[in-house]
Amino acid sequence: MASRYRLFLSTFTLAVSAGAVLLLPFSIISNEILLSFPQNYYIQWLNGSLIHGLWNLASLFSNLCLFVLMPFAFFFLESEGFAGLKKGIRARVLETLVMLLLLALLVLGMVWVASALVDNGAASMESLYDLWEFYLPYLYSCISLMGCLLLLLCTPVGLSRMFTVMGQLLVKPAILEDLDEQIYIITLEEKALQRRLNGQSPSVEYNVMELERELENVKTLKAKLERRKKASAWERNLVYPAVMVLLLIETSISVLLVACNILCLLVDETAMPKGTRGPGIGNASLSTFGFVGAALEIVLIFYLMVSSVVGFYSLRFFGSFTPKKDDTTMTKIIGNCVSILVLSSALPVMSRTLVY
């Protein structure tokens, strides 16, 4: 029962992350639809108040998941109940709530110290008393800043790794290769390893482990070769080159747009983002090329998000976070959910600054 609750909280956090990622393309599409059909009766429900309300809900649930639900799931996973109390769900919940309270006090104290170091004015200190209007948005802005820095670190790595990842997922063309001969050779090697493993003495544990590892690698290679053999000619000769060309085009456009926007930010002060106050939904297009440019921006936003996730798991420090089928602990699941939530909360800021 307890594991079911933890899994539900993790699933809810991933849903909030997906909603935060989808809200930016939804806002762009809504803006272009309102520009194209300003007087249409059937889309009057699509207005600025709805978009701003969805963004407020996304911010609210992101704060809830980041500062309440995920810490609760982690502490509940590690809790056993206070000494002297009857073991059970109630004792674990009580210990988890106490740990959450101590964590909130610790974070509040750290924010007070940081605020005192930056601005020791009376107005700055009094603003921290307003928990809902100032403290939580300020804390969430700090998390978004760390997410932006993480995105700037992960995205270039992900852009370079996307070709390798897609090459592993797709079937490569068999040019000047005899797959039948390779499968025959790998089958003979598999049978030879199997015979050596069956005839190995049980006392030689090291050799047995090495042979089992080598046999597993041979079986994996054989499965890949059989998959390449079973793939159709269209999949081998058309899908793989088309996907690689598409990745090359998207990467080139992303790098070009980022370079142009960085130059604009360095040269022109008016190109800096002015905050949430702008022309409003349905008053001006977000792209110079209209609907086509908006569609291109949406594709690039999704591409940058996927690239950042790939780059995140490609970094050496976060490589241990990579989930594996039937071999992922609950702690890793919670860590993955928090990481994806931080990346998704920073994606709109980075996209607004660097892409369009």
N, C-alpha and C positions, 0 to 999 in steps of 0.2 A: 504493500500500500504506500509506504513512504517513497519507494523508488518511483512509483507512478506519479506522485505529486512533483517530485524533482524533474522527472521527464516532461511533465506538463508545463512547468515553469520554463524549462529550456525551450520547449516548442513555442510557447507564447513569446519568448524573447526573440527567437528567430522570425516569428511572424511580424513582430514590431520592426525588426531590421528590414525585412522585405518591404513593409509598408513605407518606411522612411526612404528606401531606395526608389520605390515606384512613384512616390509623391512628386518628385521633380519632373520626370517625364509626363506625368498626369497634368501637372501645372502648365507645362509647355504646350501640350496638346490642347488643353482647355483654352489657353490664350489664343491659339491659332483658330480654333473653332469659333470662338466668339468674334474674332476679327472677320472671319469669312461669312458668318451668318449672324450679324448683330441684332436683327429684328425677328429672328425665328422664334415662334412661340414655344416650340418643343424643347428648346435648350435654355430657357430662361432660368431654370433651376441651377444652371452652371454659371455661377457668379463668383465675385471676389470673396464674399463672406464665407462661402462654402470652402474655397481653397484655403483661406486663412484659418478657418475652423479645423480643417484636416491637419494643417501644419501644427496648430496648437495641440491637437490630440496626439500627433506623432511625438512632439516634444514632451508632453506629459507622460505618455507611456514609456518613452525612452528613459526619462528620469526614474520612473517607477521600477523599470526592469534593472537599470544600472545601479541604483542606490538602495533598492529594497528587495526585489524578488531574487536576483542572482546572489547577493550576499546571504540572503536567508537560505537559499538552496545549498550554498556551499557550507555555511555553518551548521545547517541541519544535517548535512551529510557527515560532518566530522564530529557532531555532538554525540554524547553518550548519556547525558544527564548528570546533575550535580550529585556529589557523594552524600549519602544519607537519604536520598529520595528514592522512591520506588521507580525502578526502571520501566520505561515505556515511552509512548509518543508524547505524553504531556511533559515528562521530564526533559525530553530532548527539545521540545518546542520552547520550554522555559529557558533552557540554556541558550538556545539560538536567539531568543529575544534579548536576553541580557548581553550577548555578544554584539548584536546589532546596535544596542544602545551605547555600548562602550566604543564601537567603531564610529558611530555618529558623533560622539563627544570628541574622539580623536581627530576626525576630519574637521569638525567645527573649530577646534583649537588650532589646527594647522592653517586653516583659512584666516583666522584672526591674526596669527603671527605673520602670514604673508601680507595681509592687508596693512598691518602696522609697519612692516618694512617698506612697502611701496608708498603708502599714503597714511600718515599718522593723524590726519585731521579728524575732528569730531564728527563731521558729516559722514565720512567714510566708515567710521566705527559704528555709528548709529544705524547705518543702512544694513549692517549685518543682522540687526535684530529683526528685520523684515524677512522672515524665512521664505515665504512663498513668492514675493515679488522680486527679491534681489538675490538671496542666498543661493537658492536652487538654480535659477538661470545662470548665475555667475559660475557656480560649480560645473554646470553642464557645458558652459562655454569653455572652461578649462579642459574638460574631457574632449570637447570637439577640437580644441587646439592640439592636444596630444594626438588625436586621431588624424588631423591634417598632416602633422609631422610624420606619423606612421605611414600615411598614404603617399607622401612625397618620397619616402624611403622604399616602399613596397612596389609602387606602380612602375618605375623604370625596370626593376628586376622582373616584374611580371610580364612587361612588354617583351623583354628578351626571352623569357621562358615560355611564352605562349606557343611559339613555333615547335619547341621540343615536346610540349604537352600534347598539342594536336597531332604531332607526328606519332606519338605513342597510342593515341586513341583511334586514329584512322589507319586504313590499310594502304601501305605504300605501293606504288607501281612496281611490278616485277620486271625490271629491265635487265636483260642479259643474266637472268637468274633461273636456275632449274630448281623449282620448289620441291618436286618429287625426289630429286637426288638429296637435297638437304634434309627432307623428312626421313628418308631412308637412313642417312648417316646418323641423324640424331636418335632414331629408333634403335640402331645398333649400339650406340653409346649408352642409351638408357638401359638396354638389356644387360650390357656388360657391367654397369654400375649395380644393377639389381643382383646379378650373380655374385659380385664381390661382396655386396652387403649381406647376402644370405650365407655366404661362406665365411664371414668374418667372425672371429672369436668374441664372445660377449665381454670378455675381460678387457679388450682394447676399446675403451669407451671413446677416446679422442678420435680414433680413426672412424668409428661408427658415426659419430656426429658429423665429421667432415664429409663422409660419403652420403649421408642423408641430406645434407645441405646442397651438395653437388647434384644429387639426384633430383632434388626439388627445382633447382635452376634449370636442369635439362628438361624436366617436364613443362616448366613455364615456357621455355624457348620452343618446345615442340607444339604447345598449344597455340602460340603466336603464328608459327609457320602453317599450321592447319587452318587457322582462321584466314590467313592470307590466301591459302589455296582455295578455300570455299567462297571467298568474296567474288562478286561478279565483276565483269570487265568494266562496267560503268563505275562501280565503287572504286576500283583500283586506278583507272586511267582518267576519270573525270572529277570525282569528288575530292580526292586528295589535292590535285593541282589547283582546283577552284578555291578550296578552303585556304590554301597557302597564299594564293594571290590576294584573296579577300583580307586575310590577316595583314599582309604587307601593305595593302592600301589603307586599311584602318590605322595601322601603326604610323604610317607616313603622315596621314591627315592629322592624327592626334599630336604628333611631335610638331608639325607645322603650325597648328592652331595654338599650341602652348607657347611656342617660340614667338609667334606674332603677338599674343596677348601679353607676354612678359615684356616685350619691347614697348608695347603701348603703355603698360603700367609704369615703365621706367621713364618714358618720354613725356606722356600726357597725363597730368594729374586728374583730369576729368574722367579718365577711364577707370579710376578706382571705384570699387563697389561702394555705394552710398548707404548700405544698410537695407532694411526691409521696406523703406518707403521709396516707391518708384512710380512709374506711370500707372500701375494698377493692371488688373487682369482685363484683357479685351480692349485696351487702349492703344497699344503699340506692339509690334512684333518684336520678339526677342532675337530674331536673326535677320541679317541683311537680305538673305535670299528667300525670305518668306517661309511658306510651308515646307519646301524642300530643305531649306537650311535647318528648320526646326526638327525635321525627321532625322537629318544627319546628326544633329546634336544629341538626340535621344539615343541613337545607335552608339555614338561615341561615349556617352555616359555609361551605358551598360557595358561597353567594352572596357572602359577604365575600371569599373567596379570588378569585373571578372579578372582583369589583369592584376589589380591590387590584391585580390584574394589569392591568386596564384603566386604572386610575389611574396605575400605574407608567409605562406607555407614553404616557400623556397629559401627564406632566410634561415641561416644556421641556428640562430637563437630560438626561432619559433618552429623549427623543423620537428621537434618532439610533440608539438600540438596537433600534428596531422592525424585526423581520425582514420582508423582502420576498421574494416568490417569484422564484427564479432570480437574485437580486441581493443575497445576504447572504454576507459574507465569513466565513471560519472564526473570525476573532477576535470578530466580533459574535455568532456562535453560542455560543462559549465564554462570552462576557460575559452573554448571555441565560440560559444554563444556570446560571451562578453566581448571577445575580439571582433566578431562580425558586427555587433551592435555599435562598437566604437568606430569602426571603419564606415559603416552606413551613415552614422550621424555626421561624420566629417565629409562625406561625399558631396552633398549640396554646396558646401562652402568652397571646396576645391574646384568643383565644376564651374561654379559661378565666377571664380577668380581666374581660372586658367583656360577654360574651354570656350566660354561665350561671354 
